[in-house]
Amino acid sequence: MTLLIAVWAGIGFAVFATGVADRKMEKRARLRGAPLNLNDRFKTLILVALASAIIFAVVTYNALK
């Protein structure tokens, strides 16, 4: 049960972190005046989501253990 809670917490945090990263990338692109490259955008968002989900799930699991 603890593992399930940790995984759901990791997924929730990944969604939040991905939204924040997406807004920051859009803001930087607007300031530069250049269009945002979609390949780089998706790669970055996938990496942010995976990294934050794994890290937050591990931290939550260790805290609840």
HTML snippet that shows the backbone in 3Dmol.js (N, CA, C, O; Angstrom):
<script src="https://3Dmol.org/build/3Dmol-min.js"></script>
<div id="view" style="width:600px;height:400px;position:relative"></div>
<script>
const pdb = `
ATOM      1  N   MET A   1       0.821  -1.194   0.000  1.00  0.00           N
ATOM      2  CA  MET A   1       0.000   0.000   0.000  1.00  0.00           C
ATOM      3  C   MET A   1       0.870   1.265   0.000  1.00  0.00           C
ATOM      4  O   MET A   1       0.553   2.262  -0.649  1.00  0.00           O
ATOM      5  N   THR A   2       1.962   1.188   0.742  1.00  0.00           N
ATOM      6  CA  THR A   2       2.879   2.334   0.796  1.00  0.00           C
ATOM      7  C   THR A   2       3.469   2.615  -0.576  1.00  0.00           C
ATOM      8  O   THR A   2       3.623   3.768  -0.978  1.00  0.00           O
ATOM      9  N   LEU A   3       3.795   1.542  -1.290  1.00  0.00           N
ATOM     10  CA  LEU A   3       4.352   1.716  -2.629  1.00  0.00           C
ATOM     11  C   LEU A   3       3.332   2.351  -3.567  1.00  0.00           C
ATOM     12  O   LEU A   3       3.688   3.198  -4.386  1.00  0.00           O
ATOM     13  N   LEU A   4       2.077   1.953  -3.456  1.00  0.00           N
ATOM     14  CA  LEU A   4       1.020   2.532  -4.284  1.00  0.00           C
ATOM     15  C   LEU A   4       0.856   4.030  -4.012  1.00  0.00           C
ATOM     16  O   LEU A   4       0.707   4.821  -4.944  1.00  0.00           O
ATOM     17  N   ILE A   5       0.884   4.408  -2.757  1.00  0.00           N
ATOM     18  CA  ILE A   5       0.786   5.826  -2.393  1.00  0.00           C
ATOM     19  C   ILE A   5       1.974   6.595  -2.949  1.00  0.00           C
ATOM     20  O   ILE A   5       1.817   7.702  -3.464  1.00  0.00           O
ATOM     21  N   ALA A   6       3.154   6.013  -2.845  1.00  0.00           N
ATOM     22  CA  ALA A   6       4.365   6.679  -3.339  1.00  0.00           C
ATOM     23  C   ALA A   6       4.310   6.857  -4.851  1.00  0.00           C
ATOM     24  O   ALA A   6       4.709   7.901  -5.368  1.00  0.00           O
ATOM     25  N   VAL A   7       3.819   5.846  -5.563  1.00  0.00           N
ATOM     26  CA  VAL A   7       3.732   5.947  -7.022  1.00  0.00           C
ATOM     27  C   VAL A   7       2.727   7.022  -7.422  1.00  0.00           C
ATOM     28  O   VAL A   7       3.007   7.825  -8.312  1.00  0.00           O
ATOM     29  N   TRP A   8       1.571   7.050  -6.783  1.00  0.00           N
ATOM     30  CA  TRP A   8       0.571   8.072  -7.113  1.00  0.00           C
ATOM     31  C   TRP A   8       1.075   9.479  -6.779  1.00  0.00           C
ATOM     32  O   TRP A   8       0.810  10.429  -7.516  1.00  0.00           O
ATOM     33  N   ALA A   9       1.794   9.604  -5.677  1.00  0.00           N
ATOM     34  CA  ALA A   9       2.367  10.907  -5.333  1.00  0.00           C
ATOM     35  C   ALA A   9       3.401  11.327  -6.376  1.00  0.00           C
ATOM     36  O   ALA A   9       3.467  12.496  -6.755  1.00  0.00           O
ATOM     37  N   GLY A  10       4.203  10.374  -6.836  1.00  0.00           N
ATOM     38  CA  GLY A  10       5.198  10.665  -7.865  1.00  0.00           C
ATOM     39  C   GLY A  10       4.554  11.100  -9.175  1.00  0.00           C
ATOM     40  O   GLY A  10       5.032  12.027  -9.829  1.00  0.00           O
ATOM     41  N   ILE A  11       3.468  10.430  -9.557  1.00  0.00           N
ATOM     42  CA  ILE A  11       2.761  10.796 -10.790  1.00  0.00           C
ATOM     43  C   ILE A  11       2.158  12.195 -10.661  1.00  0.00           C
ATOM     44  O   ILE A  11       2.252  12.999 -11.589  1.00  0.00           O
ATOM     45  N   GLY A  12       1.545  12.484  -9.528  1.00  0.00           N
ATOM     46  CA  GLY A  12       0.954  13.811  -9.314  1.00  0.00           C
ATOM     47  C   GLY A  12       1.996  14.912  -9.370  1.00  0.00           C
ATOM     48  O   GLY A  12       1.776  15.959  -9.979  1.00  0.00           O
ATOM     49  N   PHE A  13       3.128  14.669  -8.734  1.00  0.00           N
ATOM     50  CA  PHE A  13       4.181  15.679  -8.760  1.00  0.00           C
ATOM     51  C   PHE A  13       4.763  15.829 -10.155  1.00  0.00           C
ATOM     52  O   PHE A  13       5.143  16.932 -10.546  1.00  0.00           O
ATOM     53  N   ALA A  14       4.838  14.743 -10.912  1.00  0.00           N
ATOM     54  CA  ALA A  14       5.352  14.815 -12.279  1.00  0.00           C
ATOM     55  C   ALA A  14       4.459  15.685 -13.151  1.00  0.00           C
ATOM     56  O   ALA A  14       4.951  16.458 -13.974  1.00  0.00           O
ATOM     57  N   VAL A  15       3.150  15.560 -12.973  1.00  0.00           N
ATOM     58  CA  VAL A  15       2.220  16.397 -13.739  1.00  0.00           C
ATOM     59  C   VAL A  15       2.436  17.872 -13.402  1.00  0.00           C
ATOM     60  O   VAL A  15       2.469  18.723 -14.290  1.00  0.00           O
ATOM     61  N   PHE A  16       2.582  18.162 -12.114  1.00  0.00           N
ATOM     62  CA  PHE A  16       2.822  19.534 -11.675  1.00  0.00           C
ATOM     63  C   PHE A  16       4.151  20.068 -12.234  1.00  0.00           C
ATOM     64  O   PHE A  16       4.198  21.170 -12.779  1.00  0.00           O
ATOM     65  N   ALA A  17       5.210  19.295 -12.097  1.00  0.00           N
ATOM     66  CA  ALA A  17       6.535  19.740 -12.555  1.00  0.00           C
ATOM     67  C   ALA A  17       6.572  19.926 -14.069  1.00  0.00           C
ATOM     68  O   ALA A  17       7.233  20.833 -14.574  1.00  0.00           O
ATOM     69  N   THR A  18       5.861  19.066 -14.784  1.00  0.00           N
ATOM     70  CA  THR A  18       5.819  19.193 -16.237  1.00  0.00           C
ATOM     71  C   THR A  18       5.110  20.476 -16.652  1.00  0.00           C
ATOM     72  O   THR A  18       5.544  21.154 -17.583  1.00  0.00           O
ATOM     73  N   GLY A  19       4.027  20.810 -15.967  1.00  0.00           N
ATOM     74  CA  GLY A  19       3.312  22.059 -16.256  1.00  0.00           C
ATOM     75  C   GLY A  19       4.175  23.279 -16.006  1.00  0.00           C
ATOM     76  O   GLY A  19       4.179  24.224 -16.795  1.00  0.00           O
ATOM     77  N   VAL A  20       4.906  23.253 -14.901  1.00  0.00           N
ATOM     78  CA  VAL A  20       5.790  24.374 -14.581  1.00  0.00           C
ATOM     79  C   VAL A  20       6.901  24.501 -15.631  1.00  0.00           C
ATOM     80  O   VAL A  20       7.204  25.605 -16.082  1.00  0.00           O
ATOM     81  N   ALA A  21       7.500  23.382 -16.015  1.00  0.00           N
ATOM     82  CA  ALA A  21       8.573  23.412 -17.013  1.00  0.00           C
ATOM     83  C   ALA A  21       8.048  23.904 -18.361  1.00  0.00           C
ATOM     84  O   ALA A  21       8.730  24.653 -19.061  1.00  0.00           O
ATOM     85  N   ASP A  22       6.839  23.483 -18.721  1.00  0.00           N
ATOM     86  CA  ASP A  22       6.262  23.904 -19.999  1.00  0.00           C
ATOM     87  C   ASP A  22       6.037  25.407 -20.023  1.00  0.00           C
ATOM     88  O   ASP A  22       6.345  26.069 -21.014  1.00  0.00           O
ATOM     89  N   ARG A  23       5.499  25.947 -18.933  1.00  0.00           N
ATOM     90  CA  ARG A  23       5.279  27.398 -18.875  1.00  0.00           C
ATOM     91  C   ARG A  23       6.592  28.166 -18.950  1.00  0.00           C
ATOM     92  O   ARG A  23       6.667  29.200 -19.614  1.00  0.00           O
ATOM     93  N   LYS A  24       7.629  27.669 -18.275  1.00  0.00           N
ATOM     94  CA  LYS A  24       8.928  28.349 -18.313  1.00  0.00           C
ATOM     95  C   LYS A  24       9.523  28.326 -19.719  1.00  0.00           C
ATOM     96  O   LYS A  24      10.085  29.322 -20.174  1.00  0.00           O
ATOM     97  N   MET A  25       9.399  27.192 -20.407  1.00  0.00           N
ATOM     98  CA  MET A  25       9.939  27.107 -21.769  1.00  0.00           C
ATOM     99  C   MET A  25       9.195  28.040 -22.713  1.00  0.00           C
ATOM    100  O   MET A  25       9.809  28.685 -23.562  1.00  0.00           O
ATOM    101  N   GLU A  26       7.872  28.115 -22.569  1.00  0.00           N
ATOM    102  CA  GLU A  26       7.100  29.021 -23.426  1.00  0.00           C
ATOM    103  C   GLU A  26       7.477  30.477 -23.159  1.00  0.00           C
ATOM    104  O   GLU A  26       7.598  31.270 -24.093  1.00  0.00           O
ATOM    105  N   LYS A  27       7.658  30.822 -21.908  1.00  0.00           N
ATOM    106  CA  LYS A  27       8.014  32.192 -21.554  1.00  0.00           C
ATOM    107  C   LYS A  27       9.379  32.558 -22.145  1.00  0.00           C
ATOM    108  O   LYS A  27       9.553  33.650 -22.687  1.00  0.00           O
ATOM    109  N   ARG A  28      10.336  31.649 -22.039  1.00  0.00           N
ATOM    110  CA  ARG A  28      11.667  31.911 -22.598  1.00  0.00           C
ATOM    111  C   ARG A  28      11.604  32.057 -24.116  1.00  0.00           C
ATOM    112  O   ARG A  28      12.282  32.908 -24.692  1.00  0.00           O
ATOM    113  N   ALA A  29      10.788  31.224 -24.761  1.00  0.00           N
ATOM    114  CA  ALA A  29      10.670  31.305 -26.221  1.00  0.00           C
ATOM    115  C   ALA A  29      10.043  32.633 -26.636  1.00  0.00           C
ATOM    116  O   ALA A  29      10.466  33.237 -27.621  1.00  0.00           O
ATOM    117  N   ARG A  30       9.040  33.088 -25.891  1.00  0.00           N
ATOM    118  CA  ARG A  30       8.410  34.376 -26.215  1.00  0.00           C
ATOM    119  C   ARG A  30       9.380  35.525 -26.030  1.00  0.00           C
ATOM    120  O   ARG A  30       9.390  36.460 -26.830  1.00  0.00           O
ATOM    121  N   LEU A  31      10.192  35.470 -24.991  1.00  0.00           N
ATOM    122  CA  LEU A  31      11.165  36.535 -24.749  1.00  0.00           C
ATOM    123  C   LEU A  31      12.223  36.576 -25.852  1.00  0.00           C
ATOM    124  O   LEU A  31      12.690  37.650 -26.231  1.00  0.00           O
ATOM    125  N   ARG A  32      12.597  35.411 -26.361  1.00  0.00           N
ATOM    126  CA  ARG A  32      13.576  35.362 -27.451  1.00  0.00           C
ATOM    127  C   ARG A  32      12.956  35.757 -28.774  1.00  0.00           C
ATOM    128  O   ARG A  32      13.659  36.197 -29.684  1.00  0.00           O
ATOM    129  N   GLY A  33      11.660  35.606 -28.892  1.00  0.00           N
ATOM    130  CA  GLY A  33      10.988  35.914 -30.141  1.00  0.00           C
ATOM    131  C   GLY A  33      11.090  34.797 -31.157  1.00  0.00           C
ATOM    132  O   GLY A  33      10.741  34.982 -32.323  1.00  0.00           O
ATOM    133  N   ALA A  34      11.559  33.650 -30.731  1.00  0.00           N
ATOM    134  CA  ALA A  34      11.709  32.510 -31.641  1.00  0.00           C
ATOM    135  C   ALA A  34      10.657  31.457 -31.302  1.00  0.00           C
ATOM    136  O   ALA A  34      10.260  31.318 -30.146  1.00  0.00           O
ATOM    137  N   PRO A  35      10.213  30.726 -32.306  1.00  0.00           N
ATOM    138  CA  PRO A  35       9.252  29.656 -32.015  1.00  0.00           C
ATOM    139  C   PRO A  35       9.914  28.527 -31.222  1.00  0.00           C
ATOM    140  O   PRO A  35      11.118  28.295 -31.334  1.00  0.00           O
ATOM    141  N   LEU A  36       9.124  27.846 -30.438  1.00  0.00           N
ATOM    142  CA  LEU A  36       9.629  26.755 -29.613  1.00  0.00           C
ATOM    143  C   LEU A  36       9.711  25.477 -30.448  1.00  0.00           C
ATOM    144  O   LEU A  36       8.732  25.069 -31.071  1.00  0.00           O
ATOM    145  N   ASN A  37      10.871  24.861 -30.452  1.00  0.00           N
ATOM    146  CA  ASN A  37      11.083  23.623 -31.193  1.00  0.00           C
ATOM    147  C   ASN A  37      10.328  22.493 -30.486  1.00  0.00           C
ATOM    148  O   ASN A  37      10.600  22.207 -29.320  1.00  0.00           O
ATOM    149  N   LEU A  38       9.390  21.852 -31.174  1.00  0.00           N
ATOM    150  CA  LEU A  38       8.547  20.837 -30.539  1.00  0.00           C
ATOM    151  C   LEU A  38       9.327  19.602 -30.125  1.00  0.00           C
ATOM    152  O   LEU A  38       9.020  19.008 -29.092  1.00  0.00           O
ATOM    153  N   ASN A  39      10.329  19.195 -30.899  1.00  0.00           N
ATOM    154  CA  ASN A  39      11.131  18.025 -30.511  1.00  0.00           C
ATOM    155  C   ASN A  39      11.834  18.263 -29.185  1.00  0.00           C
ATOM    156  O   ASN A  39      11.792  17.416 -28.292  1.00  0.00           O
ATOM    157  N   ASP A  40      12.479  19.413 -29.057  1.00  0.00           N
ATOM    158  CA  ASP A  40      13.162  19.735 -27.810  1.00  0.00           C
ATOM    159  C   ASP A  40      12.171  19.865 -26.664  1.00  0.00           C
ATOM    160  O   ASP A  40      12.456  19.463 -25.536  1.00  0.00           O
ATOM    161  N   ARG A  41      11.019  20.422 -26.956  1.00  0.00           N
ATOM    162  CA  ARG A  41      10.005  20.609 -25.923  1.00  0.00           C
ATOM    163  C   ARG A  41       9.540  19.260 -25.370  1.00  0.00           C
ATOM    164  O   ARG A  41       9.479  19.078 -24.154  1.00  0.00           O
ATOM    165  N   PHE A  42       9.215  18.318 -26.252  1.00  0.00           N
ATOM    166  CA  PHE A  42       8.734  17.018 -25.794  1.00  0.00           C
ATOM    167  C   PHE A  42       9.819  16.230 -25.076  1.00  0.00           C
ATOM    168  O   PHE A  42       9.546  15.570 -24.073  1.00  0.00           O
ATOM    169  N   LYS A  43      11.042  16.291 -25.577  1.00  0.00           N
ATOM    170  CA  LYS A  43      12.147  15.601 -24.909  1.00  0.00           C
ATOM    171  C   LYS A  43      12.340  16.144 -23.494  1.00  0.00           C
ATOM    172  O   LYS A  43      12.496  15.381 -22.540  1.00  0.00           O
ATOM    173  N   THR A  44      12.328  17.450 -23.376  1.00  0.00           N
ATOM    174  CA  THR A  44      12.526  18.076 -22.066  1.00  0.00           C
ATOM    175  C   THR A  44      11.386  17.721 -21.124  1.00  0.00           C
ATOM    176  O   THR A  44      11.624  17.387 -19.963  1.00  0.00           O
ATOM    177  N   LEU A  45      10.151  17.790 -21.609  1.00  0.00           N
ATOM    178  CA  LEU A  45       9.018  17.495 -20.742  1.00  0.00           C
ATOM    179  C   LEU A  45       8.986  16.036 -20.302  1.00  0.00           C
ATOM    180  O   LEU A  45       8.614  15.739 -19.167  1.00  0.00           O
ATOM    181  N   ILE A  46       9.369  15.133 -21.183  1.00  0.00           N
ATOM    182  CA  ILE A  46       9.413  13.720 -20.807  1.00  0.00           C
ATOM    183  C   ILE A  46      10.490  13.480 -19.754  1.00  0.00           C
ATOM    184  O   ILE A  46      10.268  12.743 -18.794  1.00  0.00           O
ATOM    185  N   LEU A  47      11.648  14.096 -19.929  1.00  0.00           N
ATOM    186  CA  LEU A  47      12.720  13.947 -18.940  1.00  0.00           C
ATOM    187  C   LEU A  47      12.327  14.537 -17.593  1.00  0.00           C
ATOM    188  O   LEU A  47      12.608  13.948 -16.549  1.00  0.00           O
ATOM    189  N   VAL A  48      11.681  15.696 -17.614  1.00  0.00           N
ATOM    190  CA  VAL A  48      11.234  16.318 -16.361  1.00  0.00           C
ATOM    191  C   VAL A  48      10.211  15.429 -15.666  1.00  0.00           C
ATOM    192  O   VAL A  48      10.280  15.228 -14.453  1.00  0.00           O
ATOM    193  N   ALA A  49       9.266  14.897 -16.431  1.00  0.00           N
ATOM    194  CA  ALA A  49       8.227  14.047 -15.846  1.00  0.00           C
ATOM    195  C   ALA A  49       8.820  12.777 -15.246  1.00  0.00           C
ATOM    196  O   ALA A  49       8.487  12.409 -14.120  1.00  0.00           O
ATOM    197  N   LEU A  50       9.687  12.112 -15.981  1.00  0.00           N
ATOM    198  CA  LEU A  50      10.285  10.877 -15.473  1.00  0.00           C
ATOM    199  C   LEU A  50      11.142  11.121 -14.239  1.00  0.00           C
ATOM    200  O   LEU A  50      11.022  10.418 -13.235  1.00  0.00           O
ATOM    201  N   ALA A  51      11.999  12.115 -14.325  1.00  0.00           N
ATOM    202  CA  ALA A  51      12.900  12.389 -13.204  1.00  0.00           C
ATOM    203  C   ALA A  51      12.131  12.794 -11.956  1.00  0.00           C
ATOM    204  O   ALA A  51      12.417  12.286 -10.871  1.00  0.00           O
ATOM    205  N   SER A  52      11.174  13.684 -12.082  1.00  0.00           N
ATOM    206  CA  SER A  52      10.445  14.136 -10.906  1.00  0.00           C
ATOM    207  C   SER A  52       9.568  13.033 -10.333  1.00  0.00           C
ATOM    208  O   SER A  52       9.424  12.937  -9.115  1.00  0.00           O
ATOM    209  N   ALA A  53       8.975  12.194 -11.188  1.00  0.00           N
ATOM    210  CA  ALA A  53       8.148  11.090 -10.691  1.00  0.00           C
ATOM    211  C   ALA A  53       8.989  10.089  -9.907  1.00  0.00           C
ATOM    212  O   ALA A  53       8.596   9.647  -8.828  1.00  0.00           O
ATOM    213  N   ILE A  54      10.132   9.740 -10.451  1.00  0.00           N
ATOM    214  CA  ILE A  54      10.991   8.761  -9.768  1.00  0.00           C
ATOM    215  C   ILE A  54      11.512   9.318  -8.447  1.00  0.00           C
ATOM    216  O   ILE A  54      11.444   8.646  -7.417  1.00  0.00           O
ATOM    217  N   ILE A  55      12.025  10.530  -8.474  1.00  0.00           N
ATOM    218  CA  ILE A  55      12.591  11.125  -7.260  1.00  0.00           C
ATOM    219  C   ILE A  55      11.526  11.294  -6.183  1.00  0.00           C
ATOM    220  O   ILE A  55      11.748  10.936  -5.027  1.00  0.00           O
ATOM    221  N   PHE A  56      10.365  11.840  -6.560  1.00  0.00           N
ATOM    222  CA  PHE A  56       9.321  12.081  -5.570  1.00  0.00           C
ATOM    223  C   PHE A  56       8.744  10.772  -5.047  1.00  0.00           C
ATOM    224  O   PHE A  56       8.409  10.683  -3.865  1.00  0.00           O
ATOM    225  N   ALA A  57       8.619   9.759  -5.889  1.00  0.00           N
ATOM    226  CA  ALA A  57       8.115   8.461  -5.433  1.00  0.00           C
ATOM    227  C   ALA A  57       9.080   7.817  -4.442  1.00  0.00           C
ATOM    228  O   ALA A  57       8.647   7.255  -3.436  1.00  0.00           O
ATOM    229  N   VAL A  58      10.361   7.892  -4.709  1.00  0.00           N
ATOM    230  CA  VAL A  58      11.357   7.314  -3.802  1.00  0.00           C
ATOM    231  C   VAL A  58      11.364   8.050  -2.466  1.00  0.00           C
ATOM    232  O   VAL A  58      11.409   7.422  -1.409  1.00  0.00           O
ATOM    233  N   VAL A  59      11.321   9.364  -2.512  1.00  0.00           N
ATOM    234  CA  VAL A  59      11.310  10.151  -1.267  1.00  0.00           C
ATOM    235  C   VAL A  59      10.047   9.859  -0.458  1.00  0.00           C
ATOM    236  O   VAL A  59      10.116   9.690   0.759  1.00  0.00           O
ATOM    237  N   THR A  60       8.894   9.798  -1.129  1.00  0.00           N
ATOM    238  CA  THR A  60       7.640   9.521  -0.438  1.00  0.00           C
ATOM    239  C   THR A  60       7.649   8.114   0.150  1.00  0.00           C
ATOM    240  O   THR A  60       7.207   7.916   1.282  1.00  0.00           O
ATOM    241  N   TYR A  61       8.145   7.138  -0.599  1.00  0.00           N
ATOM    242  CA  TYR A  61       8.198   5.769  -0.116  1.00  0.00           C
ATOM    243  C   TYR A  61       9.082   5.666   1.129  1.00  0.00           C
ATOM    244  O   TYR A  61       8.720   5.002   2.101  1.00  0.00           O
ATOM    245  N   ASN A  62      10.234   6.323   1.093  1.00  0.00           N
ATOM    246  CA  ASN A  62      11.135   6.277   2.248  1.00  0.00           C
ATOM    247  C   ASN A  62      10.543   7.004   3.447  1.00  0.00           C
ATOM    248  O   ASN A  62      10.787   6.612   4.588  1.00  0.00           O
ATOM    249  N   ALA A  63       9.779   8.045   3.209  1.00  0.00           N
ATOM    250  CA  ALA A  63       9.171   8.781   4.320  1.00  0.00           C
ATOM    251  C   ALA A  63       8.048   7.981   4.963  1.00  0.00           C
ATOM    252  O   ALA A  63       7.845   8.061   6.174  1.00  0.00           O
ATOM    253  N   LEU A  64       7.323   7.215   4.170  1.00  0.00           N
ATOM    254  CA  LEU A  64       6.182   6.445   4.693  1.00  0.00           C
ATOM    255  C   LEU A  64       6.594   5.079   5.235  1.00  0.00           C
ATOM    256  O   LEU A  64       5.822   4.441   5.951  1.00  0.00           O
ATOM    257  N   LYS A  65       7.776   4.636   4.909  1.00  0.00           N
ATOM    258  CA  LYS A  65       8.227   3.305   5.294  1.00  0.00           C
ATOM    259  C   LYS A  65       8.434   3.166   6.769  1.00  0.00           C
ATOM    260  O   LYS A  65       8.815   2.095   7.241  1.00  0.00           O
TER     261      LYS A  65
END
`;
const viewer = $3Dmol.createViewer("view");
viewer.addModel(pdb, "pdb");
viewer.setStyle({}, {cartoon: {color: "spectrum"}});
viewer.zoomTo();
viewer.render();
</script>
